Every structure is written in C-alpha cells, then in structure tokens.
Amino acid sequence: MDFSRLALSGEDQAFLDKARSFLATHMTDEVRQRDRETGDNFDEGLHLAFGAAGYLEAEWTAASDGGMTRLQRRIWTLEKRRVHVPWVTWGTTAMVARAVVKFGSPELVSEVLPKVFSGHVRMCLGYTEPDGGSDIATCKTRAVRDGDSWLINGAKMFTTGAHNCQYVFLITNTDPKARKHKSLTMFLVPLDSPGIEIQGIRTVDGERTNLVYYSDVRVDDKYRLGEVNDGWTVLREPLNVEHGAVQAGRDGLQDTSVMMQQAGLMAEAVDHAAVCVAQADPDGSTVYRLGRSVARMEAALSTPNIFGRVAIAQTMRDISPDLMDLLGAPSALSSGAEYLYRFAPLMGIYGGTLEVFRNMIAEYTLGLGKPDYSAPLADRSTASRNGVT
Ligand SMILES: Cc1cc2nc3c(=O)[nH]c(=O)nc-3n(C[C@H](O)[C@H](O)[C@H](O)COP(=O)(O)OP(=O)(O)OC[C@H]3O[C@@H](n4cnc5c(N)ncnc54)[C@H](O)[C@@H]3O)c2cc1C
C-alpha cells in the first residue's frame, strides 16, 4: 500500500515520522552486515531497542487494550519491511506469547510476558524432529512425569532461532500408546536447562537454524501449557497462523497471505532485473520475457490466504532461474536474483511443504477428502495377477 496517497491524521503521520526516524537510527548497515554473516534473521541490539521504545508491546497488544491501531500496525509492518528488519525470532516469539497467555498459568505469564515486551525473552518453535516434520503429531520426543516435574528426552530438527531464544515451545509425546493427536503435551522449556544442546545448521541460502538435543531435561510442571495429552489444542492456533489459514481483513490493512515479507524479496529482485534488462535491451525480446515473470509474480502477490502462500513459494521457484538467466553472470552479484534462487526451495518447505499445503487445500478447502496413495486400479490388478497383495 502506498501511504503517500492517503491523507493520514496528524497522529498517524506523527507515528509514521517517528517510526521512520527510529528505524533510520537503529537499522544500520552494521545490523544488515551482521545479519548476513550470521544468517540469524535476528539482531539482539535492535530487538532490545524496539523493546525499550515500547514497539514490541504496542505491536503485540490489541488496539482495544492500548496497542497500535490497525492502521499504525500496518504502517509499522511496512516500514520495518522497507528497511529489511530481521523478522524471524520476533515472529515466533509473538505467536508463542499468545499461546502462553491463553494456556499458561498466571505465574508463567508474569514470568515471561514483561520480558517479551522488553525484548529480553525470545521464543522459538520446537515441532519438527529428525524423522519428519510434516506430520507433527508423530512426535517422538518423550516427556515423562517425575513428581512435580517432567523429564524430557529427544531431538528437534530446524529449531530456528534457538541460539537467540530463552524458551522453546516444545511439543512432546506423553502417551506413546494413545492415538497420535491425544498423545501430545506442550511445554515452554527454558533453553538454559541442563541437558539441552544446540547445534547450528546453515541452509543453502545462508540461513542459520538448529538441531536441538534434549537429554534428561528436567522441567517444572509450571512450564506445561494446556492439559496433559491435549497439546494438539495448544498447537492448533499457532499452526493455523503459520499455515496462513487465517482470513485477511477486508480493509486492505493486512497482508493478502502469509509470507508477504519473503515475497517482498522477490518483488525487489524483479524490479532490479527490470532496470537492468531495460537498460541492456530497450526494445528487445528480453523485456517481453521478463514480463512473464512479472505477471506470475503479480498474480501470486494478489492471491489470498493459504492459496497465496502456495502461489508465492511456487512462483519464487519458477521465476528465479529465469531472472538469473536474463541477467547472466552479474546475477551473482547484488541483484537479489541469485539469493532468491537459493531461498526459493526453502520457501516451499518451512512451516509446511508445498505438497502438504496442496493436499490441505484439496482436502479441506475443496472438500475432496483425504488423498488416496494406493496404486491406481490398473496397477492393482497387475499386482494381484503377479501374486502381490
Ligand atoms: C529454513 C527452515 C526453517 C525451519 N524452521 C523451523 C522451526 O523453527 N521449527 C520447527 O519445528 N520446524 C522448522 N522447520 C521445519 C519445517 O517445518 C519442516 O521441514 C517441514 O514441515 C517439512 O518437514 P520435513 O522436512 O521433516 O519433511 P518430511 O515431513 O519428512 O517430508 C518429506 C517429503 O515428503 C513430502 N510429504 C510429507 N507428507 C506428505 C503428505 N501428507 N502429502 C504429500 N507429501 C508429503 C513432503 O512434501 C516432503 O517433500 C524449518 C525448516 C526449514 C527448511
């Protein structure tokens, strides 16, 4: 949205001016360079500055409870994106904090929430395991009750941001004999607990994520969120938010789908390619060829909800090789196209793979029922003729 075309009220204009000047002061080239080097998508100094200035609390809190108004929230989001504020760890923290408020004890809420707002407490997601992440409910990490506490053993893969966080939102199995969605319990585990080991992993786009091992980690029962064996209830809401299965508002003050932040990187790479291609070949066929990528991208950016998420990730995968091809060797420099090419595969994996999302759309939105993975009928009759059952 282009705010220059909107007449902002004096209060909102002052909010915008203050936000711009705050970001110009704190979102420095050093922050950008550090972020590129670490792959953290988080900067502690910047995050604490947001906390001290009240931005974290105001962004998290509903307008009716004194937080930013819907318009101010939109201004703040777009201004942060414009200067590439690292976003991952605040995203997970804000999401988990809602679950803590809903399912945690008052004692836990008062331990955690003020420090979330000051920036000193950050929280990450511990769902995926080395054996698989698409079906979270098959979780093998065990939590066993021991008096007033629990002993946790297992491993979680891709716990992004764990090395910058104080707590992990950890889904565990507390009843291996129960049906899978009735076997889970959620904990908010302090990451400085003895028995936790965090190992860094760098992905192909330079992002840092983690493999986290839990060996006899003792956690007090006060860190349990929700009821024992009812972790799926606690997990469902944050999962829906991450999956983008939440309707956007009709006032245009919200992203059309999740992953718009990442889509912005695609838009920047396409804009950069447009400038280069127009200069090198003002009336040639490359401009026409670039048009195909632009059209694909615009369609993806306008596609709502869960469909938009699939469209953005798929479009990024499809157009980034073409952008690199159009730009030639210089695409490896600062065009954004080469980075997009490395980033695109991950976009179709984290928070759920493209295949899983397509299945979800087919099953729940289009009402086509569960996918049938059995062999097609012709193959089945061949198999039975060959004595295979
Ligand atoms: C950069 C990055 C950051 C991440 N951050 C986090 C994080 O912070 N916390 C966290 O918990 N996880 C995180 N993840 C994990 C991510 O959510 C999982 O990778 C994802 O859910 C897929 O799980 P998997 O990799 O175990 O693949 P698997 O589930 O093993 O799937 C393997 C393949 O089988 C396909 N498949 C699986 N099930 C189905 C199905 N039902 N229908 C059709 N195809 C299917 C998949 O599409 C995939 O191609 C991150 C991943 C990446 C890459």
Ligand as a Chemical Component Dictionary entry (heavy atoms), coordinates in Angstrom:
data_LIG
# 
_chem_comp.id                   LIG 
_chem_comp.type                 NON-POLYMER 
_chem_comp.pdbx_formal_charge   0 
_chem_comp.three_letter_code    LIG 
# 
loop_
_chem_comp_atom.comp_id 
_chem_comp_atom.atom_id 
_chem_comp_atom.alt_atom_id 
_chem_comp_atom.type_symbol 
_chem_comp_atom.charge 
_chem_comp_atom.model_Cartn_x 
_chem_comp_atom.model_Cartn_y 
_chem_comp_atom.model_Cartn_z 
_chem_comp_atom.pdbx_ordinal 
LIG C1  C1  C 0 14.849 -22.981 6.915  1  
LIG C2  C2  C 0 13.913 -23.803 7.727  2  
LIG C3  C3  C 0 13.471 -23.330 8.953  3  
LIG C4  C4  C 0 12.606 -24.112 9.726  4  
LIG N1  N1  N 0 12.242 -23.665 10.975 5  
LIG C5  C5  C 0 11.531 -24.489 11.793 6  
LIG C6  C6  C 0 11.284 -24.123 13.160 7  
LIG O1  O1  O 0 11.646 -23.034 13.608 8  
LIG N2  N2  N 0 10.668 -25.026 13.965 9  
LIG C7  C7  C 0 10.235 -26.244 13.509 10 
LIG O2  O2  O 0 9.681  -27.006 14.286 11 
LIG N3  N3  N 0 10.442 -26.610 12.223 12 
LIG C8  C8  C 0 11.090 -25.765 11.369 13 
LIG N4  N4  N 0 11.349 -26.132 10.074 14 
LIG C9  C9  C 0 10.923 -27.446 9.646  15 
LIG C10 C10 C 0 9.810  -27.448 8.611  16 
LIG O3  O3  O 0 8.594  -27.059 9.172  17 
LIG C11 C11 C 0 9.800  -28.874 8.034  18 
LIG O4  O4  O 0 10.986 -29.016 7.280  19 
LIG C12 C12 C 0 8.596  -29.132 7.174  20 
LIG O5  O5  O 0 7.418  -29.158 7.950  21 
LIG C13 C13 C 0 8.720  -30.466 6.427  22 
LIG O6  O6  O 0 9.106  -31.474 7.273  23 
LIG P1  P1  P 0 10.368 -32.411 6.917  24 
LIG O7  O7  O 0 11.481 -31.520 6.434  25 
LIG O8  O8  O 0 10.636 -33.252 8.103  26 
LIG O9  O9  O 0 9.899  -33.270 5.681  27 
LIG P2  P2  P 0 9.042  -34.614 5.739  28 
LIG O10 O10 O 0 7.830  -34.388 6.571  29 
LIG O11 O11 O 0 9.938  -35.743 6.090  30 
LIG O12 O12 O 0 8.605  -34.723 4.210  31 
LIG C14 C14 C 0 9.486  -35.237 3.215  32 
LIG C15 C15 C 0 8.830  -35.094 1.855  33 
LIG O13 O13 O 0 7.579  -35.823 1.849  34 
LIG C16 C16 C 0 6.512  -34.958 1.469  35 
LIG N5  N5  N 0 5.321  -35.263 2.270  36 
LIG C17 C17 C 0 5.265  -35.490 3.598  37 
LIG N6  N6  N 0 3.996  -35.691 3.987  38 
LIG C18 C18 C 0 3.229  -35.556 2.887  39 
LIG C19 C19 C 0 1.818  -35.615 2.642  40 
LIG N7  N7  N 0 0.949  -35.873 3.627  41 
LIG N8  N8  N 0 1.390  -35.415 1.383  42 
LIG C20 C20 C 0 2.267  -35.156 0.360  43 
LIG N9  N9  N 0 3.609  -35.088 0.535  44 
LIG C21 C21 C 0 4.074  -35.274 1.769  45 
LIG C22 C22 C 0 6.980  -33.552 1.773  46 
LIG O14 O14 O 0 6.355  -32.598 0.927  47 
LIG C23 C23 C 0 8.476  -33.653 1.501  48 
LIG O15 O15 O 0 8.720  -33.455 0.113  49 
LIG C24 C24 C 0 12.173 -25.367 9.255  50 
LIG C25 C25 C 0 12.608 -25.838 8.014  51 
LIG C26 C26 C 0 13.470 -25.074 7.245  52 
LIG C27 C27 C 0 13.934 -25.602 5.930  53 
# 
loop_
_chem_comp_bond.comp_id 
_chem_comp_bond.atom_id_1 
_chem_comp_bond.atom_id_2 
_chem_comp_bond.value_order 
_chem_comp_bond.pdbx_ordinal 
LIG C1  C2  SING 1  
LIG C2  C3  SING 2  
LIG C2  C26 DOUB 3  
LIG C3  C4  DOUB 4  
LIG C4  N1  SING 5  
LIG C4  C24 SING 6  
LIG N1  C5  DOUB 7  
LIG C5  C6  SING 8  
LIG C5  C8  SING 9  
LIG C6  O1  DOUB 10 
LIG C6  N2  SING 11 
LIG N2  C7  SING 12 
LIG C7  O2  DOUB 13 
LIG C7  N3  SING 14 
LIG N3  C8  DOUB 15 
LIG C8  N4  SING 16 
LIG N4  C9  SING 17 
LIG N4  C24 SING 18 
LIG C9  C10 SING 19 
LIG C10 O3  SING 20 
LIG C10 C11 SING 21 
LIG C11 O4  SING 22 
LIG C11 C12 SING 23 
LIG C12 O5  SING 24 
LIG C12 C13 SING 25 
LIG C13 O6  SING 26 
LIG O6  P1  SING 27 
LIG P1  O7  DOUB 28 
LIG P1  O8  SING 29 
LIG P1  O9  SING 30 
LIG O9  P2  SING 31 
LIG P2  O10 DOUB 32 
LIG P2  O11 SING 33 
LIG P2  O12 SING 34 
LIG O12 C14 SING 35 
LIG C14 C15 SING 36 
LIG C15 O13 SING 37 
LIG C15 C23 SING 38 
LIG O13 C16 SING 39 
LIG C16 N5  SING 40 
LIG C16 C22 SING 41 
LIG N5  C17 SING 42 
LIG N5  C21 SING 43 
LIG C17 N6  DOUB 44 
LIG N6  C18 SING 45 
LIG C18 C19 SING 46 
LIG C18 C21 DOUB 47 
LIG C19 N7  SING 48 
LIG C19 N8  DOUB 49 
LIG N8  C20 SING 50 
LIG C20 N9  DOUB 51 
LIG N9  C21 SING 52 
LIG C22 O14 SING 53 
LIG C22 C23 SING 54 
LIG C23 O15 SING 55 
LIG C24 C25 DOUB 56 
LIG C25 C26 SING 57 
LIG C26 C27 SING 58 
# 
